């Protein structure tokens, strides 16, 4: 199976970044504890504090699908309309370079 990378860009509604940020960070530990999770990291833009990014890698597409089926993720997705300005910009990627940990092996 091939590793899957997801990058989500999320713009908080005006005044909602203070609520959205902790909600995103609150997903980290649960996501990282899933067996298929390689990494799950939340970032906030240095140029616009309303913009957030979630960078995540999963062992397979099936692992990513399982992640979105988790109760805590479904609850978060249900709350997005109240927190997010516009839609979620979610993009899937596949790695085409050699993995960093494979260099020098």
N, C-alpha and C positions, 0 to 999 in steps of 0.2 A: 504494500500500500504506500501511497505517496503522501508526504507531509502536506498539510494545508495551512496557508497563512491567511488570516482575515485582518483587515484593517478597517476600522469604523471611524468615521468622522462625524461628530455630533455637535450641533450648535444649540446651546441652551436658549430658551426663551429669555427675553430681557428680565433680569432680576432672579432667574432661576438657577444660575450657575452654582450658587452656594448650596443648593439642594441637589442638583444633578451630580456634582463632583463627588460628594460623599457616597451617593448611591452607586456610582460607577466603581469607586474604590471598594465599596462593600461587596462587589462581585468577585474581587480578586482571590481571596482565600478559598472560597468554594470552587471557583473555576480551576485554580491551580491544584486542588485536591482531586480533581477528576483524573482517572487513570490515563486518558488520552491527551491530556494537556501537556504541552512542552513548555510553553510560557504564556503568561497573560499579564499584560502591563497597561496601565492607564497613564495618559499624558495630558497635560493642559498646555494650550498654546501660550507662548511667551509674548505674542503680538496681540492676542485677542482672548481675554479670559473667559469668554463665552464659548470658545471652541475647545472641544475635547477629542482625544483620539484613544482608541483601544487597539492595541497591537497584540495579536494572539497567534500562536502556532499550535497545531493539533497533529497528532500522529496520522490521522486519516480523515477523510470526509465523513465517515460514519461516526467518528468521535466528535466531530463538530456538530453533526446533526443531533447526537445525544445531548450535547451541551445545551443546545437551544430547546430541547425537550425537558430540561430540568425545571422543577417547580419554581426555584428562585429566579431563573431566567424568564420564564413565562410571566411571572409577577412583575419583573422589571419592564419587560416589553409592553405589558398592559398599561403601565404608568407613563410610558414615553410621551403620549400626546400632551400631557399636562406639563412636561418638562422641556420638550424639544421644539425648537423653531424649525418648521419644515420637517422633512423626512430624515431618516438615518441614511448616511452615505456609507454603505457597507460594501466592501470590495474584497473578492477572493483572489489570492495569488498563489503561484507555485514558484519554488526556488529554481533558478537556472544556473546560479553560480555554485561553486563547491562550498560546502559547509565550512565555516571558520574552524571548527574543531577537527576537521579532516586535514587541514593544512599541516604540513610538517610531519605527517604520520609515516 
